[in-house]
Amino acid sequence: MVRLNIQETVNNLENSFKKKDLPTISIGDTIKIGVKIVEGNKERVQFYEGTVIAKKNSSINTTITVRKVLQGIGVERIFLIHSPKVDSMEILRSSKVRRSKLYFLRKLKGKASRLKQRFQ
């Protein structure tokens, strides 16, 4: 009885911190994420654009792994999507994939790493 009340309280608290205006992100999407950066006493938004190669769903702790190739070097970054540091998310392109994790893209280079576009 008491345990159920605690679980309800935790769920209500988590729901109050979840963002409501997020787009539906799926694996293979090319997205543009605005991240808040603090430099001294100034705050600005820096955009990070790449392909979603992994997604982990666990309510408020939902994370996505975004990969981009920068000057021939692959850079991956993990974002907590309900974090206050994440300012905006925009889906630029959706791709047709048959896997839930696209870790095989790490081994591919150039045109081989392209994904086939999916049109809605």
Biotite code that builds the C-alpha atoms (Angstrom):
import biotite.structure as struc

atoms = struc.array([
    struc.Atom([0.000, 0.000, 0.000], chain_id="A", res_id=1, res_name="MET", atom_name="CA", element="C"),
    struc.Atom([2.668, 2.486, 1.005], chain_id="A", res_id=2, res_name="VAL", atom_name="CA", element="C"),
    struc.Atom([4.962, 1.317, -1.803], chain_id="A", res_id=3, res_name="ARG", atom_name="CA", element="C"),
    struc.Atom([2.258, 2.025, -4.394], chain_id="A", res_id=4, res_name="LEU", atom_name="CA", element="C"),
    struc.Atom([1.904, 5.583, -3.096], chain_id="A", res_id=5, res_name="ASN", atom_name="CA", element="C"),
    struc.Atom([5.644, 6.171, -3.377], chain_id="A", res_id=6, res_name="ILE", atom_name="CA", element="C"),
    struc.Atom([5.674, 4.874, -6.962], chain_id="A", res_id=7, res_name="GLN", atom_name="CA", element="C"),
    struc.Atom([2.773, 7.155, -7.877], chain_id="A", res_id=8, res_name="GLU", atom_name="CA", element="C"),
    struc.Atom([4.568, 10.121, -6.345], chain_id="A", res_id=9, res_name="THR", atom_name="CA", element="C"),
    struc.Atom([7.747, 9.352, -8.280], chain_id="A", res_id=10, res_name="VAL", atom_name="CA", element="C"),
    struc.Atom([5.788, 9.011, -11.543], chain_id="A", res_id=11, res_name="ASN", atom_name="CA", element="C"),
    struc.Atom([3.997, 12.325, -10.954], chain_id="A", res_id=12, res_name="ASN", atom_name="CA", element="C"),
    struc.Atom([7.301, 14.040, -10.207], chain_id="A", res_id=13, res_name="LEU", atom_name="CA", element="C"),
    struc.Atom([8.913, 12.600, -13.358], chain_id="A", res_id=14, res_name="GLU", atom_name="CA", element="C"),
    struc.Atom([5.943, 13.644, -15.507], chain_id="A", res_id=15, res_name="ASN", atom_name="CA", element="C"),
    struc.Atom([6.249, 17.227, -14.279], chain_id="A", res_id=16, res_name="SER", atom_name="CA", element="C"),
    struc.Atom([9.822, 17.393, -15.671], chain_id="A", res_id=17, res_name="PHE", atom_name="CA", element="C"),
    struc.Atom([9.107, 15.691, -19.030], chain_id="A", res_id=18, res_name="LYS", atom_name="CA", element="C"),
    struc.Atom([8.973, 17.863, -22.139], chain_id="A", res_id=19, res_name="LYS", atom_name="CA", element="C"),
    struc.Atom([5.649, 17.799, -23.976], chain_id="A", res_id=20, res_name="LYS", atom_name="CA", element="C"),
    struc.Atom([6.678, 19.386, -27.298], chain_id="A", res_id=21, res_name="ASP", atom_name="CA", element="C"),
    struc.Atom([9.232, 16.816, -28.488], chain_id="A", res_id=22, res_name="LEU", atom_name="CA", element="C"),
    struc.Atom([8.999, 15.386, -32.014], chain_id="A", res_id=23, res_name="PRO", atom_name="CA", element="C"),
    struc.Atom([8.718, 11.622, -32.495], chain_id="A", res_id=24, res_name="THR", atom_name="CA", element="C"),
    struc.Atom([12.328, 10.577, -32.970], chain_id="A", res_id=25, res_name="ILE", atom_name="CA", element="C"),
    struc.Atom([13.141, 7.229, -34.548], chain_id="A", res_id=26, res_name="SER", atom_name="CA", element="C"),
    struc.Atom([16.356, 5.427, -35.396], chain_id="A", res_id=27, res_name="ILE", atom_name="CA", element="C"),
    struc.Atom([17.958, 6.631, -38.633], chain_id="A", res_id=28, res_name="GLY", atom_name="CA", element="C"),
    struc.Atom([16.572, 10.166, -38.440], chain_id="A", res_id=29, res_name="ASP", atom_name="CA", element="C"),
    struc.Atom([18.886, 13.050, -39.208], chain_id="A", res_id=30, res_name="THR", atom_name="CA", element="C"),
    struc.Atom([18.192, 15.608, -36.517], chain_id="A", res_id=31, res_name="ILE", atom_name="CA", element="C"),
    struc.Atom([19.352, 19.058, -35.498], chain_id="A", res_id=32, res_name="LYS", atom_name="CA", element="C"),
    struc.Atom([19.608, 19.552, -31.729], chain_id="A", res_id=33, res_name="ILE", atom_name="CA", element="C"),
    struc.Atom([20.050, 22.951, -30.104], chain_id="A", res_id=34, res_name="GLY", atom_name="CA", element="C"),
    struc.Atom([22.177, 22.634, -26.948], chain_id="A", res_id=35, res_name="VAL", atom_name="CA", element="C"),
    struc.Atom([22.514, 25.452, -24.425], chain_id="A", res_id=36, res_name="LYS", atom_name="CA", element="C"),
    struc.Atom([26.166, 26.377, -23.837], chain_id="A", res_id=37, res_name="ILE", atom_name="CA", element="C"),
    struc.Atom([27.249, 28.634, -20.962], chain_id="A", res_id=38, res_name="VAL", atom_name="CA", element="C"),
    struc.Atom([30.416, 30.656, -21.543], chain_id="A", res_id=39, res_name="GLU", atom_name="CA", element="C"),
    struc.Atom([31.255, 32.862, -18.589], chain_id="A", res_id=40, res_name="GLY", atom_name="CA", element="C"),
    struc.Atom([28.094, 34.831, -17.878], chain_id="A", res_id=41, res_name="ASN", atom_name="CA", element="C"),
    struc.Atom([26.682, 34.472, -21.408], chain_id="A", res_id=42, res_name="LYS", atom_name="CA", element="C"),
    struc.Atom([24.428, 31.660, -22.627], chain_id="A", res_id=43, res_name="GLU", atom_name="CA", element="C"),
    struc.Atom([24.016, 30.655, -26.264], chain_id="A", res_id=44, res_name="ARG", atom_name="CA", element="C"),
    struc.Atom([22.527, 27.804, -28.289], chain_id="A", res_id=45, res_name="VAL", atom_name="CA", element="C"),
    struc.Atom([24.868, 25.600, -30.324], chain_id="A", res_id=46, res_name="GLN", atom_name="CA", element="C"),
    struc.Atom([23.392, 23.240, -32.903], chain_id="A", res_id=47, res_name="PHE", atom_name="CA", element="C"),
    struc.Atom([24.522, 19.634, -33.317], chain_id="A", res_id=48, res_name="TYR", atom_name="CA", element="C"),
    struc.Atom([23.383, 17.851, -36.477], chain_id="A", res_id=49, res_name="GLU", atom_name="CA", element="C"),
    struc.Atom([23.723, 14.121, -37.072], chain_id="A", res_id=50, res_name="GLY", atom_name="CA", element="C"),
    struc.Atom([22.093, 10.719, -37.453], chain_id="A", res_id=51, res_name="THR", atom_name="CA", element="C"),
    struc.Atom([20.349, 8.963, -34.568], chain_id="A", res_id=52, res_name="VAL", atom_name="CA", element="C"),
    struc.Atom([22.071, 5.568, -34.249], chain_id="A", res_id=53, res_name="ILE", atom_name="CA", element="C"),
    struc.Atom([20.600, 4.441, -30.902], chain_id="A", res_id=54, res_name="ALA", atom_name="CA", element="C"),
    struc.Atom([17.718, 5.236, -28.596], chain_id="A", res_id=55, res_name="LYS", atom_name="CA", element="C"),
    struc.Atom([17.182, 4.090, -25.026], chain_id="A", res_id=56, res_name="LYS", atom_name="CA", element="C"),
    struc.Atom([13.695, 4.561, -23.573], chain_id="A", res_id=57, res_name="ASN", atom_name="CA", element="C"),
    struc.Atom([13.252, 4.773, -19.833], chain_id="A", res_id=58, res_name="SER", atom_name="CA", element="C"),
    struc.Atom([10.671, 7.505, -19.144], chain_id="A", res_id=59, res_name="SER", atom_name="CA", element="C"),
    struc.Atom([12.496, 10.664, -18.042], chain_id="A", res_id=60, res_name="ILE", atom_name="CA", element="C"),
    struc.Atom([15.932, 9.123, -18.678], chain_id="A", res_id=61, res_name="ASN", atom_name="CA", element="C"),
    struc.Atom([15.339, 8.640, -22.419], chain_id="A", res_id=62, res_name="THR", atom_name="CA", element="C"),
    struc.Atom([18.583, 9.090, -24.325], chain_id="A", res_id=63, res_name="THR", atom_name="CA", element="C"),
    struc.Atom([19.550, 9.212, -27.986], chain_id="A", res_id=64, res_name="ILE", atom_name="CA", element="C"),
    struc.Atom([22.982, 8.705, -29.487], chain_id="A", res_id=65, res_name="THR", atom_name="CA", element="C"),
    struc.Atom([23.690, 11.054, -32.398], chain_id="A", res_id=66, res_name="VAL", atom_name="CA", element="C"),
    struc.Atom([26.594, 10.463, -34.787], chain_id="A", res_id=67, res_name="ARG", atom_name="CA", element="C"),
    struc.Atom([28.130, 12.869, -37.271], chain_id="A", res_id=68, res_name="LYS", atom_name="CA", element="C"),
    struc.Atom([31.327, 12.783, -39.307], chain_id="A", res_id=69, res_name="VAL", atom_name="CA", element="C"),
    struc.Atom([33.475, 15.866, -38.853], chain_id="A", res_id=70, res_name="LEU", atom_name="CA", element="C"),
    struc.Atom([36.577, 16.247, -41.069], chain_id="A", res_id=71, res_name="GLN", atom_name="CA", element="C"),
    struc.Atom([36.735, 12.489, -41.618], chain_id="A", res_id=72, res_name="GLY", atom_name="CA", element="C"),
    struc.Atom([36.408, 11.625, -37.909], chain_id="A", res_id=73, res_name="ILE", atom_name="CA", element="C"),
    struc.Atom([33.211, 10.150, -36.473], chain_id="A", res_id=74, res_name="GLY", atom_name="CA", element="C"),
    struc.Atom([31.864, 12.013, -33.443], chain_id="A", res_id=75, res_name="VAL", atom_name="CA", element="C"),
    struc.Atom([29.105, 10.532, -31.281], chain_id="A", res_id=76, res_name="GLU", atom_name="CA", element="C"),
    struc.Atom([27.254, 12.317, -28.562], chain_id="A", res_id=77, res_name="ARG", atom_name="CA", element="C"),
    struc.Atom([24.588, 11.066, -26.157], chain_id="A", res_id=78, res_name="ILE", atom_name="CA", element="C"),
    struc.Atom([21.724, 13.426, -25.338], chain_id="A", res_id=79, res_name="PHE", atom_name="CA", element="C"),
    struc.Atom([19.240, 13.183, -22.480], chain_id="A", res_id=80, res_name="LEU", atom_name="CA", element="C"),
    struc.Atom([16.205, 14.447, -24.391], chain_id="A", res_id=81, res_name="ILE", atom_name="CA", element="C"),
    struc.Atom([14.261, 15.735, -21.350], chain_id="A", res_id=82, res_name="HIS", atom_name="CA", element="C"),
    struc.Atom([17.295, 17.683, -20.085], chain_id="A", res_id=83, res_name="SER", atom_name="CA", element="C"),
    struc.Atom([16.977, 21.458, -19.647], chain_id="A", res_id=84, res_name="PRO", atom_name="CA", element="C"),
    struc.Atom([20.276, 21.781, -21.592], chain_id="A", res_id=85, res_name="LYS", atom_name="CA", element="C"),
    struc.Atom([18.507, 20.560, -24.764], chain_id="A", res_id=86, res_name="VAL", atom_name="CA", element="C"),
    struc.Atom([16.812, 23.644, -26.180], chain_id="A", res_id=87, res_name="ASP", atom_name="CA", element="C"),
    struc.Atom([15.263, 22.405, -29.430], chain_id="A", res_id=88, res_name="SER", atom_name="CA", element="C"),
    struc.Atom([15.013, 19.360, -31.675], chain_id="A", res_id=89, res_name="MET", atom_name="CA", element="C"),
    struc.Atom([14.166, 19.305, -35.355], chain_id="A", res_id=90, res_name="GLU", atom_name="CA", element="C"),
    struc.Atom([13.918, 16.271, -37.622], chain_id="A", res_id=91, res_name="ILE", atom_name="CA", element="C"),
    struc.Atom([15.522, 17.101, -40.961], chain_id="A", res_id=92, res_name="LEU", atom_name="CA", element="C"),
    struc.Atom([15.257, 13.719, -42.677], chain_id="A", res_id=93, res_name="ARG", atom_name="CA", element="C"),
    struc.Atom([13.965, 10.213, -41.938], chain_id="A", res_id=94, res_name="SER", atom_name="CA", element="C"),
    struc.Atom([15.661, 7.059, -43.159], chain_id="A", res_id=95, res_name="SER", atom_name="CA", element="C"),
    struc.Atom([14.457, 3.540, -43.779], chain_id="A", res_id=96, res_name="LYS", atom_name="CA", element="C"),
    struc.Atom([16.287, 1.172, -41.408], chain_id="A", res_id=97, res_name="VAL", atom_name="CA", element="C"),
    struc.Atom([15.835, -2.441, -40.324], chain_id="A", res_id=98, res_name="ARG", atom_name="CA", element="C"),
    struc.Atom([17.813, -2.360, -37.092], chain_id="A", res_id=99, res_name="ARG", atom_name="CA", element="C"),
    struc.Atom([17.189, -0.812, -33.685], chain_id="A", res_id=100, res_name="SER", atom_name="CA", element="C"),
    struc.Atom([20.855, 0.111, -33.223], chain_id="A", res_id=101, res_name="LYS", atom_name="CA", element="C"),
    struc.Atom([22.931, 1.371, -36.155], chain_id="A", res_id=102, res_name="LEU", atom_name="CA", element="C"),
    struc.Atom([26.369, 0.672, -34.688], chain_id="A", res_id=103, res_name="TYR", atom_name="CA", element="C"),
    struc.Atom([27.491, -0.817, -38.019], chain_id="A", res_id=104, res_name="PHE", atom_name="CA", element="C"),
    struc.Atom([27.760, 2.759, -39.367], chain_id="A", res_id=105, res_name="LEU", atom_name="CA", element="C"),
    struc.Atom([30.925, 3.167, -37.280], chain_id="A", res_id=106, res_name="ARG", atom_name="CA", element="C"),
    struc.Atom([32.840, 0.877, -39.635], chain_id="A", res_id=107, res_name="LYS", atom_name="CA", element="C"),
    struc.Atom([31.585, 2.449, -42.873], chain_id="A", res_id=108, res_name="LEU", atom_name="CA", element="C"),
    struc.Atom([33.099, 5.447, -44.652], chain_id="A", res_id=109, res_name="LYS", atom_name="CA", element="C"),
    struc.Atom([31.937, 7.889, -47.309], chain_id="A", res_id=110, res_name="GLY", atom_name="CA", element="C"),
    struc.Atom([29.052, 6.912, -49.557], chain_id="A", res_id=111, res_name="LYS", atom_name="CA", element="C"),
    struc.Atom([28.785, 3.459, -47.947], chain_id="A", res_id=112, res_name="ALA", atom_name="CA", element="C"),
    struc.Atom([27.464, 5.052, -44.762], chain_id="A", res_id=113, res_name="SER", atom_name="CA", element="C"),
    struc.Atom([24.442, 6.627, -46.454], chain_id="A", res_id=114, res_name="ARG", atom_name="CA", element="C"),
    struc.Atom([20.946, 5.523, -45.458], chain_id="A", res_id=115, res_name="LEU", atom_name="CA", element="C"),
    struc.Atom([17.982, 5.300, -47.832], chain_id="A", res_id=116, res_name="LYS", atom_name="CA", element="C"),
    struc.Atom([15.502, 8.122, -47.275], chain_id="A", res_id=117, res_name="GLN", atom_name="CA", element="C"),
    struc.Atom([11.949, 7.370, -46.133], chain_id="A", res_id=118, res_name="ARG", atom_name="CA", element="C"),
    struc.Atom([9.154, 9.628, -47.353], chain_id="A", res_id=119, res_name="PHE", atom_name="CA", element="C"),
    struc.Atom([6.037, 10.048, -45.234], chain_id="A", res_id=120, res_name="GLN", atom_name="CA", element="C"),
])
